[in-house]
């Protein structure tokens, strides 16, 4: 008996052109899902999608409300969303601009809100769906 079968389901993994997101996308594909590979560039998303059976490229900027909405419309119904996109900036606080700080927040937090908000209505309408938010803790030390 297969306890984890996602056949016939579409799974979107944000930030899935490398690292943990790519590993998650491959695992979901192995479970039978049609996986949507999301990344910052179409070239990266298409290159990765070509290496995974039944995968499609879903390039859109997860920090841009309009681009997220258009990307979800192009993709179609999403059954599983894994909000994995994330970034960090490794530089001293006193050298970090407010613009950089806001960009980190947009990628790490706002993107999860925007993408979840875009897929949730379809999940609610169909009466099923899962949203998984991935977080990370990076240890640092004070100067």
C-alpha positions, 0 to 999 in steps of 0.5 A: 500500500502506498501511503503517500500518493499524489497522483493526479495532484499539482504541487507548487514549490517556490524557490525550487530551482536548487537546494531544499526546494529542489529536493522537495520538488523531486520528492513530490514528483516521486510521490506522483505529483505534477510538480511546478518548479518556481524560480526567479528566472524562466531559464532556471525553472525550465532547466530544472523542470526538464530534469523531473518527470511531469514537472512544469516551469512556473517562473514568477516573482514571489514578491510581486502580487500581480506576477504571483496572481498571473503565475497561478492563473497560468499554472492552474489549480494547485493542490499542494503549495510548499512556500520554500523561497527564502534568502539571507544577507550575510553582512553586518547590521550597520551596513545593511540598508533598509531596502535590503532589509525589506527585500529579505522580508518580502522574499522570506515572509510576504511571498508566503502570504502572496502565494498562499492567498493566490492558491487558497480560494481554489483549494477552498472551492475544491474542498481540499489542499495543503499549504506547507511553509518552510522556515529556517534558522541561521545562527549568528553571533554578535560582533 
